[in-house]
Amino acid sequence: MLNGSLDGHLFKKSNNVDAVVLNWNTRYQISLGIARGLSYLHQSCRECIIHCDIKPENILVDAAFVPKVADFGLAAFVGRDFSRILTSFRGTIGYLAPEWLSGVAITPKVDVYGFGMVLLEIISGRRNSSPEISHSTESSSNSYQHHEYFPVQAIKKLHEGDVKSLMDTQLHGDFNLEEAERVCKVASWCIQDSEFDRPTMSEVVRVLEGLQEIDIPPMPRLLAAMMEQSDAATSIDDYI
């Protein structure tokens, strides 16, 4: 896979000297390619394969930037006679569906959640799980400025009709707004708290292909709680 893994191109890792800024069409086709790969794993294999660790590091890209889902070391296999499987906790912080933390039997929807987080990283060129506190150099060492957790910001901006502000600045405004809004909607549905509210990967493929329309999703309850905590912390900072 001549172009390495997706994270090197999205986040411009210093050790990836061949990393390039991906244009919008390449990002969209990568998103669609990952969705098709996951749809195949979930619904077309003899057994349903749940990858369990979808993240940019596990998406390889070939010379033409066609994506390949890789690293099945944590994968779980589910017979077609079953809908879910009870397995040990696995995955990567920042891409973990809420049900991993509750200890219930999982479904392919854990991959859908991780895919949603990857989509947000593809459009923004930034990590979802990066620290969201920036230290001020103009005030005391204990002062800091809070920033919103990016998935919260993404859904809020989607509701406000301001997807443009979420896009990677390295694109310099060169992107298809209709496609960007479609990707943001899909990502926001994929990271809903309840697995039953998330689409299947085959539905995601149809949406990204422009064959199916979706509405703007609600703010997930857990993300809404994060937003309230962030707002409260910001209010406290006003008095410090």
Secondary structure as a PSIPRED ss2 file (coil, helix, strand):
# PSIPRED VFORMAT (PSIPRED V4.0)

   1 M C   1.000  0.000  0.000
   2 L C   1.000  0.000  0.000
   3 N C   1.000  0.000  0.000
   4 G C   1.000  0.000  0.000
   5 S E   0.000  0.000  1.000
   6 L H   0.000  1.000  0.000
   7 D H   0.000  1.000  0.000
   8 G H   0.000  1.000  0.000
   9 H H   0.000  1.000  0.000
  10 L H   0.000  1.000  0.000
  11 F C   1.000  0.000  0.000
  12 K C   1.000  0.000  0.000
  13 K C   1.000  0.000  0.000
  14 S C   1.000  0.000  0.000
  15 N C   1.000  0.000  0.000
  16 N C   1.000  0.000  0.000
  17 V C   1.000  0.000  0.000
  18 D C   1.000  0.000  0.000
  19 A C   1.000  0.000  0.000
  20 V C   1.000  0.000  0.000
  21 V C   1.000  0.000  0.000
  22 L C   1.000  0.000  0.000
  23 N C   1.000  0.000  0.000
  24 W H   0.000  1.000  0.000
  25 N H   0.000  1.000  0.000
  26 T H   0.000  1.000  0.000
  27 R H   0.000  1.000  0.000
  28 Y H   0.000  1.000  0.000
  29 Q H   0.000  1.000  0.000
  30 I H   0.000  1.000  0.000
  31 S H   0.000  1.000  0.000
  32 L H   0.000  1.000  0.000
  33 G H   0.000  1.000  0.000
  34 I H   0.000  1.000  0.000
  35 A H   0.000  1.000  0.000
  36 R H   0.000  1.000  0.000
  37 G H   0.000  1.000  0.000
  38 L H   0.000  1.000  0.000
  39 S H   0.000  1.000  0.000
  40 Y H   0.000  1.000  0.000
  41 L H   0.000  1.000  0.000
  42 H H   0.000  1.000  0.000
  43 Q H   0.000  1.000  0.000
  44 S C   1.000  0.000  0.000
  45 C C   1.000  0.000  0.000
  46 R C   1.000  0.000  0.000
  47 E C   1.000  0.000  0.000
  48 C E   0.000  0.000  1.000
  49 I E   0.000  0.000  1.000
  50 I E   0.000  0.000  1.000
  51 H C   1.000  0.000  0.000
  52 C C   1.000  0.000  0.000
  53 D C   1.000  0.000  0.000
  54 I C   1.000  0.000  0.000
  55 K C   1.000  0.000  0.000
  56 P H   0.000  1.000  0.000
  57 E H   0.000  1.000  0.000
  58 N H   0.000  1.000  0.000
  59 I E   0.000  0.000  1.000
  60 L E   0.000  0.000  1.000
  61 V E   0.000  0.000  1.000
  62 D C   1.000  0.000  0.000
  63 A C   1.000  0.000  0.000
  64 A C   1.000  0.000  0.000
  65 F C   1.000  0.000  0.000
  66 V C   1.000  0.000  0.000
  67 P E   0.000  0.000  1.000
  68 K E   0.000  0.000  1.000
  69 V E   0.000  0.000  1.000
  70 A C   1.000  0.000  0.000
  71 D C   1.000  0.000  0.000
  72 F C   1.000  0.000  0.000
  73 G C   1.000  0.000  0.000
  74 L C   1.000  0.000  0.000
  75 A C   1.000  0.000  0.000
  76 A E   0.000  0.000  1.000
  77 F E   0.000  0.000  1.000
  78 V E   0.000  0.000  1.000
  79 G C   1.000  0.000  0.000
  80 R C   1.000  0.000  0.000
  81 D C   1.000  0.000  0.000
  82 F C   1.000  0.000  0.000
  83 S C   1.000  0.000  0.000
  84 R C   1.000  0.000  0.000
  85 I E   0.000  0.000  1.000
  86 L C   1.000  0.000  0.000
  87 T C   1.000  0.000  0.000
  88 S C   1.000  0.000  0.000
  89 F C   1.000  0.000  0.000
  90 R C   1.000  0.000  0.000
  91 G C   1.000  0.000  0.000
  92 T C   1.000  0.000  0.000
  93 I C   1.000  0.000  0.000
  94 G C   1.000  0.000  0.000
  95 Y C   1.000  0.000  0.000
  96 L C   1.000  0.000  0.000
  97 A C   1.000  0.000  0.000
  98 P H   0.000  1.000  0.000
  99 E H   0.000  1.000  0.000
 100 W H   0.000  1.000  0.000
 101 L H   0.000  1.000  0.000
 102 S H   0.000  1.000  0.000
 103 G C   1.000  0.000  0.000
 104 V C   1.000  0.000  0.000
 105 A C   1.000  0.000  0.000
 106 I E   0.000  0.000  1.000
 107 T C   1.000  0.000  0.000
 108 P C   1.000  0.000  0.000
 109 K H   0.000  1.000  0.000
 110 V H   0.000  1.000  0.000
 111 D H   0.000  1.000  0.000
 112 V H   0.000  1.000  0.000
 113 Y H   0.000  1.000  0.000
 114 G H   0.000  1.000  0.000
 115 F H   0.000  1.000  0.000
 116 G H   0.000  1.000  0.000
 117 M H   0.000  1.000  0.000
 118 V H   0.000  1.000  0.000
 119 L H   0.000  1.000  0.000
 120 L H   0.000  1.000  0.000
 121 E H   0.000  1.000  0.000
 122 I H   0.000  1.000  0.000
 123 I H   0.000  1.000  0.000
 124 S H   0.000  1.000  0.000
 125 G C   1.000  0.000  0.000
 126 R C   1.000  0.000  0.000
 127 R C   1.000  0.000  0.000
 128 N C   1.000  0.000  0.000
 129 S C   1.000  0.000  0.000
 130 S C   1.000  0.000  0.000
 131 P C   1.000  0.000  0.000
 132 E C   1.000  0.000  0.000
 133 I E   0.000  0.000  1.000
 134 S E   0.000  0.000  1.000
 135 H E   0.000  0.000  1.000
 136 S C   1.000  0.000  0.000
 137 T C   1.000  0.000  0.000
 138 E C   1.000  0.000  0.000
 139 S C   1.000  0.000  0.000
 140 S C   1.000  0.000  0.000
 141 S C   1.000  0.000  0.000
 142 N C   1.000  0.000  0.000
 143 S C   1.000  0.000  0.000
 144 Y E   0.000  0.000  1.000
 145 Q E   0.000  0.000  1.000
 146 H E   0.000  0.000  1.000
 147 H C   1.000  0.000  0.000
 148 E C   1.000  0.000  0.000
 149 Y C   1.000  0.000  0.000
 150 F H   0.000  1.000  0.000
 151 P H   0.000  1.000  0.000
 152 V H   0.000  1.000  0.000
 153 Q H   0.000  1.000  0.000
 154 A H   0.000  1.000  0.000
 155 I H   0.000  1.000  0.000
 156 K H   0.000  1.000  0.000
 157 K H   0.000  1.000  0.000
 158 L H   0.000  1.000  0.000
 159 H H   0.000  1.000  0.000
 160 E H   0.000  1.000  0.000
 161 G C   1.000  0.000  0.000
 162 D C   1.000  0.000  0.000
 163 V H   0.000  1.000  0.000
 164 K H   0.000  1.000  0.000
 165 S H   0.000  1.000  0.000
 166 L H   0.000  1.000  0.000
 167 M C   1.000  0.000  0.000
 168 D C   1.000  0.000  0.000
 169 T H   0.000  1.000  0.000
 170 Q H   0.000  1.000  0.000
 171 L H   0.000  1.000  0.000
 172 H C   1.000  0.000  0.000
 173 G C   1.000  0.000  0.000
 174 D C   1.000  0.000  0.000
 175 F C   1.000  0.000  0.000
 176 N C   1.000  0.000  0.000
 177 L H   0.000  1.000  0.000
 178 E H   0.000  1.000  0.000
 179 E H   0.000  1.000  0.000
 180 A H   0.000  1.000  0.000
 181 E H   0.000  1.000  0.000
 182 R H   0.000  1.000  0.000
 183 V H   0.000  1.000  0.000
 184 C H   0.000  1.000  0.000
 185 K H   0.000  1.000  0.000
 186 V H   0.000  1.000  0.000
 187 A H   0.000  1.000  0.000
 188 S H   0.000  1.000  0.000
 189 W H   0.000  1.000  0.000
 190 C H   0.000  1.000  0.000
 191 I C   1.000  0.000  0.000
 192 Q C   1.000  0.000  0.000
 193 D C   1.000  0.000  0.000
 194 S C   1.000  0.000  0.000
 195 E H   0.000  1.000  0.000
 196 F H   0.000  1.000  0.000
 197 D H   0.000  1.000  0.000
 198 R C   1.000  0.000  0.000
 199 P C   1.000  0.000  0.000
 200 T C   1.000  0.000  0.000
 201 M H   0.000  1.000  0.000
 202 S H   0.000  1.000  0.000
 203 E H   0.000  1.000  0.000
 204 V H   0.000  1.000  0.000
 205 V H   0.000  1.000  0.000
 206 R H   0.000  1.000  0.000
 207 V H   0.000  1.000  0.000
 208 L H   0.000  1.000  0.000
 209 E C   1.000  0.000  0.000
 210 G C   1.000  0.000  0.000
 211 L C   1.000  0.000  0.000
 212 Q C   1.000  0.000  0.000
 213 E C   1.000  0.000  0.000
 214 I C   1.000  0.000  0.000
 215 D C   1.000  0.000  0.000
 216 I C   1.000  0.000  0.000
 217 P C   1.000  0.000  0.000
 218 P C   1.000  0.000  0.000
 219 M C   1.000  0.000  0.000
 220 P C   1.000  0.000  0.000
 221 R H   0.000  1.000  0.000
 222 L H   0.000  1.000  0.000
 223 L H   0.000  1.000  0.000
 224 A H   0.000  1.000  0.000
 225 A H   0.000  1.000  0.000
 226 M H   0.000  1.000  0.000
 227 M H   0.000  1.000  0.000
 228 E H   0.000  1.000  0.000
 229 Q H   0.000  1.000  0.000
 230 S H   0.000  1.000  0.000
 231 D H   0.000  1.000  0.000
 232 A H   0.000  1.000  0.000
 233 A H   0.000  1.000  0.000
 234 T H   0.000  1.000  0.000
 235 S H   0.000  1.000  0.000
 236 I H   0.000  1.000  0.000
 237 D H   0.000  1.000  0.000
 238 D C   1.000  0.000  0.000
 239 Y C   1.000  0.000  0.000
 240 I C   1.000  0.000  0.000
